[in-house]
Amino acid sequence: MRIERFEDIEAWQLARELTRKVYDLTKKGKFSRDFGLKGQIQDAAGSSMHNIAEGFDSETNPEFVRFLRYAKRSCTEVQSELYVALDQQYITNAEFQDVYDHAGRTRAAIRGFINYLTTYEQDKRKKDNPNP
């Protein structure tokens, strides 16, 4: 499949779903009133999505990879913040596991895309410079 828009990127689609899940969690009960944690986890989830979109508009694959790495780290941040929400009893174990696992799948998709772009760049350099 050819990627023509950032919306075509599977990792962005997963990050969008992660963001939706996080916003759904933070609308409920005590979580909705913990403005610090609520804002932090919403920002981290949104950052995973937005960095993929922003990186897509990069001029080079290495620059795109830099943005993808930010997005991947944001997924890990969401996972860490979920522990705070769980420890404060803002979310159930099932809610924690669902969103935690989704963040992990998103991070894995981003990592896979990074690997693809990195390999593509390495292959391109070998092709352009066959005699190192």
C-alpha positions as CSV (number, residue, x, y, z in Angstrom):
1,M,0.0,0.0,0.0
2,R,1.3,3.4,-0.9
3,I,1.3,6.0,1.8
4,E,0.0,9.3,0.4
5,R,-1.3,11.0,3.6
6,F,-0.3,10.6,7.2
7,E,-3.8,9.1,7.8
8,D,-2.6,6.1,5.7
9,I,0.1,5.2,8.3
10,E,-1.0,2.3,10.4
11,A,1.0,3.6,13.4
12,W,-0.9,6.9,13.2
13,Q,-4.2,5.1,13.1
14,L,-3.3,3.1,16.2
15,A,-2.1,6.4,17.9
16,R,-5.4,8.0,17.1
17,E,-7.3,5.1,18.7
18,L,-4.9,5.3,21.7
19,T,-5.8,9.0,22.1
20,R,-9.5,8.2,21.9
21,K,-9.1,5.6,24.6
22,V,-7.2,7.9,26.9
23,Y,-9.7,10.7,26.5
24,D,-12.5,8.3,27.2
25,L,-10.8,7.2,30.5
26,T,-10.1,10.7,31.6
27,K,-13.7,11.8,31.3
28,K,-14.8,9.5,34.1
29,G,-15.1,10.0,37.9
30,K,-12.1,11.2,39.9
31,F,-9.8,11.0,36.9
32,S,-11.8,13.9,35.3
33,R,-11.0,16.1,38.3
34,D,-7.3,15.3,38.5
35,F,-6.3,18.1,36.1
36,G,-2.6,17.5,36.3
37,L,-2.6,13.8,35.5
38,K,-5.5,14.2,33.1
39,G,-3.7,16.8,31.1
40,Q,-0.4,14.9,31.2
41,I,-1.8,11.6,29.8
42,Q,-3.9,13.4,27.2
43,D,-0.9,15.4,26.0
44,A,1.3,12.2,25.8
45,A,-1.4,10.3,23.9
46,G,-1.9,13.2,21.5
47,S,1.8,13.6,21.1
48,S,2.1,10.1,19.8
49,M,-0.4,10.9,17.1
50,H,0.7,14.4,16.3
51,N,4.4,13.6,16.0
52,I,3.7,10.9,13.4
53,A,1.6,13.4,11.4
54,E,4.2,16.2,11.8
55,G,7.1,13.8,10.9
56,F,5.2,12.8,7.8
57,D,5.7,16.3,6.4
58,S,9.5,16.1,7.0
59,E,11.8,16.6,4.1
60,T,13.9,13.5,4.7
61,N,13.4,10.0,6.1
62,P,16.0,10.6,8.9
63,E,14.0,13.6,10.1
64,F,10.8,11.6,9.9
65,V,12.4,8.9,12.0
66,R,13.3,11.5,14.6
67,F,9.6,12.4,15.0
68,L,8.6,8.8,15.1
69,R,11.0,8.3,18.0
70,Y,9.2,11.1,19.9
71,A,5.9,9.4,19.1
72,K,7.2,6.1,20.4
73,R,8.4,7.6,23.7
74,S,5.0,9.2,24.1
75,C,3.4,5.8,24.1
76,T,5.7,4.7,26.9
77,E,4.8,7.9,28.8
78,V,1.1,6.9,28.5
79,Q,1.9,3.5,29.9
80,S,3.7,5.0,32.9
81,E,0.9,7.5,33.6
82,L,-1.6,4.7,33.5
83,Y,0.1,3.2,36.6
84,V,-0.6,6.5,38.4
85,A,-4.2,6.3,37.4
86,L,-4.4,2.7,38.5
87,D,-2.7,3.4,41.8
88,Q,-5.1,6.3,42.5
89,Q,-8.0,4.0,41.7
90,Y,-9.2,6.2,38.8
91,I,-9.3,3.2,36.5
92,T,-9.9,-0.5,36.8
93,N,-7.4,-3.2,36.2
94,A,-9.2,-4.1,32.9
95,E,-9.2,-0.5,31.7
96,F,-5.5,-0.2,32.6
97,Q,-4.7,-3.4,30.7
98,D,-6.7,-2.5,27.6
99,V,-5.1,1.0,27.2
100,Y,-1.6,-0.3,28.3
101,D,-1.7,-3.0,25.7
102,H,-2.9,-0.6,23.0
103,A,-0.1,1.7,23.8
104,G,2.3,-1.2,23.4
105,R,0.8,-2.2,20.0
106,T,1.1,1.4,18.9
107,R,4.7,1.6,20.1
108,A,5.5,-1.6,18.2
109,A,3.9,-0.3,15.0
110,I,6.0,2.9,15.3
111,R,9.1,0.8,15.9
112,G,8.4,-1.3,12.9
113,F,7.9,1.8,10.7
114,I,11.2,3.3,12.1
115,N,13.0,0.0,11.1
116,Y,11.4,0.1,7.6
117,L,12.5,3.7,7.0
118,T,16.0,3.1,8.4
119,T,16.5,0.0,6.3
120,Y,15.2,1.8,3.2
121,E,17.7,4.6,3.8
122,Q,20.6,2.1,4.3
123,D,19.6,0.3,1.1
124,K,19.4,3.5,-0.8
125,R,22.9,4.5,0.3
126,K,24.3,1.2,-0.8
127,K,22.6,1.5,-4.2
128,D,23.9,5.1,-4.6
129,N,27.4,4.2,-3.4
130,P,28.1,0.6,-4.5
131,N,31.9,0.9,-3.9
132,P,32.3,2.1,-0.3
